[in-house]
Amino acid sequence: MDAPLTEPVVERAAGGVLWRRSQTDGGQAESIEIALVHRPRYDDWTLPKGKLNPGESDLAAALREIEEETGHTGAPGRHLGEISYVKATDGAGRPKTVRYWEIGAKGGSFTPSDEVDDLRWLAPDSAERLLTREAEHGILDAFREQPVTTSVVLMVRHASAGSRSYWKGDDRIRPLDDKGRRQAAALVSLLRPWAIAEIVSADFVRCAQTVEPLGESIGVPVKEDPLFSELGYPGNEAQAVELLRTQTNRESTTCVCSQGDVIPDLLGRLADQDGLATPPSPKGRGRSFKAKKGAVWALCWSGGRLVGAEYLELPPTDG
């Protein structure tokens, strides 16, 4: 009997649209430039990107590859989509998928290498004309659909904390269970690519415990606010919306841990106010901001307006 055919392993890669602000017209008008790199091996102009290392997340790989190819560190913004194609390797075809993010340049300088020998900062129209691969034009179009991200809020649903019905004490002090503690630990690597400046939690033990490992890892204390809890939110929805908006007044990233009864309504109100289409439900039924325990909505803002939302799910944890 012939051996069963096996699906080829998909090669995963990640990269992004690295952008910066530039001054024109005598320093009076601000414009956006994006970086394209030239690869001598292929003699092409492309968005910076590269393959994932073992155990590396897509976004972490995108930031690493961008820094390696351009010399610039960056801050993540909107997810811009992915490109899938078949790569010819040793006479055979191998599927490859590349995911892209908007990345704001934070500093650095380019040094030519054997892999990338030139970098150009260009206006988007000029970059579109220079891009070699047609497929990357769609990524550039997605970048241009919205203004650039100026701040990010990572909205986390608290991790697993057992069953509410079996807990006999005050529900506000119900702690994470073993699975929840593993999820909290996994959040550290998932959210580390963002330079998080502030962590805010609902004033429930399980919420604070979910983000405490992250705070300890990056040296940021966890602040508590009852407005993000299922007890403090009802009747105070407008205040919670305004509080979340205040987190976007500076160019930084804030992590907020809340609850499943709060997140869909809170984010839905923000999306409605700013005209952002509600994304597909993670469970594939309708459209909503629902999230599994331990999962994250990465909310991208530009000048105080919500311009993007990406759902980030934790990888499976043992047990």
C-alpha positions in Angstrom: 0.0 0.0 0.0 1.3 3.4 -0.9 2.3 5.6 2.0 -0.3 8.3 2.7 0.5 11.7 1.3 1.4 14.3 3.8 0.7 18.0 3.6 3.9 20.1 3.1 4.9 22.2 6.0 4.1 25.8 5.5 7.1 28.1 5.9 6.1 31.1 8.0 7.6 34.5 7.7 6.7 38.0 8.9 7.5 41.6 8.2 6.0 45.0 7.9 5.5 48.5 6.6 8.2 50.4 8.5 7.2 54.1 8.5 8.4 57.4 9.9 7.4 61.0 9.9 9.3 63.5 7.8 9.3 67.3 7.5 8.7 69.0 4.2 7.9 72.5 2.9 10.5 74.1 5.1 9.6 72.0 8.1 6.0 73.2 8.2 4.1 70.1 6.8 4.4 66.6 8.0 4.4 63.6 5.7 4.9 59.9 6.0 7.8 57.9 4.5 8.1 54.1 4.4 11.2 51.9 4.1 11.9 49.6 1.2 15.0 47.3 1.1 17.0 46.0 -1.8 18.0 42.3 -1.8 21.0 41.7 -4.1 20.3 38.0 -4.2 17.0 38.6 -6.0 17.7 42.1 -7.2 14.3 43.3 -5.9 12.8 46.1 -3.8 10.7 44.7 -1.0 9.1 45.4 2.4 11.5 44.1 5.1 10.6 40.6 6.2 12.0 37.1 7.1 11.4 33.7 8.4 10.4 32.9 12.0 12.8 31.3 14.4 11.6 28.2 16.3 9.1 29.2 19.0 9.0 32.8 17.9 5.7 34.6 17.4 4.8 36.2 14.1 5.0 39.7 15.4 8.2 39.2 17.3 9.7 37.8 14.1 8.5 40.9 12.2 10.1 43.3 14.6 13.4 41.3 14.7 13.6 41.0 10.9 12.8 44.6 10.4 15.6 45.6 12.8 18.0 43.2 11.2 17.3 44.4 7.7 16.9 48.1 8.3 18.7 48.8 11.5 15.6 50.4 13.0 13.6 49.4 16.0 9.8 49.8 15.8 6.5 49.9 17.5 3.7 47.7 16.2 0.5 49.0 14.9 -2.3 47.5 12.7 -2.1 44.0 11.3 -2.1 44.6 7.5 -2.8 41.1 6.2 -0.8 38.2 4.8 0.5 36.9 1.5 0.6 33.1 0.7 2.4 31.6 -2.2 4.4 28.6 -3.3 8.2 29.0 -3.1 10.3 27.0 -5.4 12.9 25.1 -3.4 15.3 22.5 -4.8 13.0 22.0 -7.8 9.9 21.5 -5.6 7.2 23.8 -4.5 6.9 24.7 -0.8 4.0 26.8 0.6 5.0 30.0 2.4 2.9 32.6 4.3 4.1 36.1 5.2 2.2 38.2 7.8 2.7 42.0 7.8 2.2 44.7 10.4 2.4 48.5 10.4 5.6 49.4 12.3 6.4 52.9 13.5 10.2 53.5 13.4 11.6 54.4 16.8 15.3 54.9 15.9 18.3 53.4 14.4 20.4 53.5 11.3 20.9 51.3 8.2 24.1 49.3 7.6 24.4 47.5 4.3 24.9 43.7 4.4 25.2 40.8 2.0 21.4 40.2 2.4 20.3 43.8 2.2 22.5 46.3 0.4 20.3 49.4 0.2 17.4 51.1 2.0 15.2 53.9 0.7 12.7 56.0 2.6 10.0 56.9 0.2 6.6 58.5 0.1 3.9 55.8 -0.3 3.2 56.6 -3.9 6.9 56.4 -4.8 7.2 53.2 -2.8 4.3 51.6 -4.7 6.1 52.3 -8.0 9.4 50.8 -6.8 8.0 47.7 -5.1 9.0 44.7 -7.2 6.4 42.1 -6.1 2.8 42.8 -7.1 1.5 40.9 -4.0 3.0 43.5 -1.6 1.0 46.3 -3.2 -2.0 45.0 -1.4 -0.2 45.2 1.9 0.8 48.8 1.1 -2.8 49.6 0.2 -4.0 48.2 3.6 -1.4 50.5 5.3 -2.8 53.5 3.4 -6.5 52.7 4.2 -6.1 54.3 7.7 -4.0 57.0 9.3 -0.9 55.7 11.0 -1.2 54.2 14.5 -0.1 56.6 17.3 -1.1 54.4 20.3 -2.2 50.9 21.2 -4.4 49.4 23.9 -4.1 45.7 24.5 -7.5 44.6 26.0 -7.0 41.3 27.8 -9.8 39.0 29.0 -8.7 37.5 32.3 -7.3 33.9 32.3 -9.0 30.7 33.5 -10.2 30.9 37.1 -12.3 27.8 37.6 -16.1 27.8 37.9 -18.1 30.6 39.4 -20.7 28.2 40.6 -18.3 26.2 42.7 -16.7 29.2 44.3 -18.2 29.8 47.8 -16.6 33.1 48.7 -16.7 36.7 47.4 -16.4 36.3 43.6 -14.0 39.3 43.5 -11.3 37.3 45.2 -11.7 34.1 43.1 -8.1 33.4 41.9 -6.7 31.9 38.7 -6.6 28.1 38.5 -3.6 26.1 37.2 -4.6 26.6 33.6 -5.1 30.3 34.2 -1.6 30.6 35.7 -0.1 29.0 32.6 -2.1 31.3 30.4 -0.9 34.3 32.4 2.7 33.1 31.9 2.1 32.7 28.2 0.8 36.3 27.9 4.2 37.5 28.7 5.7 36.3 25.5 2.6 37.1 23.5 2.6 40.8 24.6 6.3 41.4 25.0 6.7 42.8 21.4 4.8 45.9 22.4 6.7 48.4 24.6 4.0 48.5 27.3 4.1 51.7 29.4 1.1 51.1 31.7 -0.9 48.1 32.9 -4.5 48.6 34.3 -6.6 45.8 35.7 -10.2 45.4 36.9 -10.2 45.2 40.7 -10.9 41.4 40.7 -8.1 39.1 41.9 -8.2 36.9 38.7 -7.8 40.0 36.5 -4.8 41.3 38.4 -3.2 37.9 38.5 -3.6 37.6 34.8 -1.3 40.5 34.1 1.0 40.4 37.1 3.6 38.1 35.4 3.7 40.5 32.5 4.2 43.5 34.8 7.0 41.7 36.7 8.7 40.8 33.4 8.8 44.3 32.0 9.0 46.2 35.3 5.6 47.9 35.0 3.3 47.9 38.1 -0.4 46.8 37.8 -2.9 49.5 38.6 -6.5 48.6 39.5 -9.7 50.4 38.4 -13.2 49.1 39.2 -14.6 50.7 36.0 -13.3 47.7 34.0 -15.0 45.1 36.2 -18.4 43.5 35.7 -19.6 45.2 38.9 -18.2 48.7 38.2 -19.0 48.9 34.5 -22.8 48.6 34.4 -24.3 52.1 34.7 -20.8 53.7 34.2 -20.3 52.8 30.6 -19.6 56.3 29.4 -17.0 56.8 32.1 -15.3 53.6 31.1 -15.2 54.6 27.5 -13.7 58.0 28.4 -11.1 56.4 30.7 -10.0 54.0 27.9 -9.8 56.9 25.5 -7.5 58.8 27.9 -5.0 56.0 27.5 -4.6 56.9 23.8 -3.6 60.5 24.3 0.1 59.7 24.3 2.2 57.7 21.9 2.5 54.5 23.9 1.0 51.1 24.6 -1.3 50.3 27.5 -2.5 46.9 28.6 -6.0 46.6 30.2 -7.3 43.4 31.8 -11.1 43.1 32.0 -13.9 40.6 31.9 -16.0 38.8 29.4 -19.2 40.6 30.4 -17.5 44.0 29.9 -15.2 43.7 26.8 -17.7 43.2 24.0 -19.9 46.1 25.1 -17.0 48.5 25.8 -15.2 47.9 22.6 -18.5 47.9 20.6 -19.3 51.3 21.9 -15.8 52.6 20.9 -16.1 51.1 17.4 -19.5 52.6 16.9 -18.4 56.0 18.0 -15.3 55.9 15.7 -16.9 54.2 12.7 -14.8 51.0 12.9 -16.5 47.9 11.5 -17.0 45.3 14.1 -14.6 42.4 13.4 -15.7 38.8 12.9 -16.4 36.9 16.1 -13.4 34.6 17.1 -15.9 31.7 17.2 -17.0 32.4 13.6 -20.6 33.3 14.5 -21.5 36.8 13.6 -19.4 39.8 14.5 -18.5 40.9 18.0 -15.6 41.7 20.3 -16.0 38.5 22.3 -12.8 36.9 23.5 -11.7 33.6 25.0 -10.2 33.6 28.5 -6.6 34.8 28.2 -7.1 36.2 24.7 -6.3 39.8 23.7 -7.8 42.5 21.4 -5.0 44.8 20.1 -6.7 48.1 19.5 -4.9 50.6 17.3 -5.6 54.3 17.6 -4.7 57.4 15.5 -5.1 60.8 17.2 -7.6 59.3 19.7 -9.7 57.5 17.0 -10.0 53.7 16.9 -8.6 52.6 13.5 -7.9 48.9 13.9 -8.6 45.8 16.0 -6.7 42.5 15.9 -7.7 39.4 17.9 -4.7 37.6 19.5 -5.3 34.1 20.9 -2.9 32.4 23.2 -1.3 29.2 21.9 -2.5 26.0 23.6 -1.1 25.5 27.1 -0.2 22.1 28.6 -2.7 20.4 30.9 
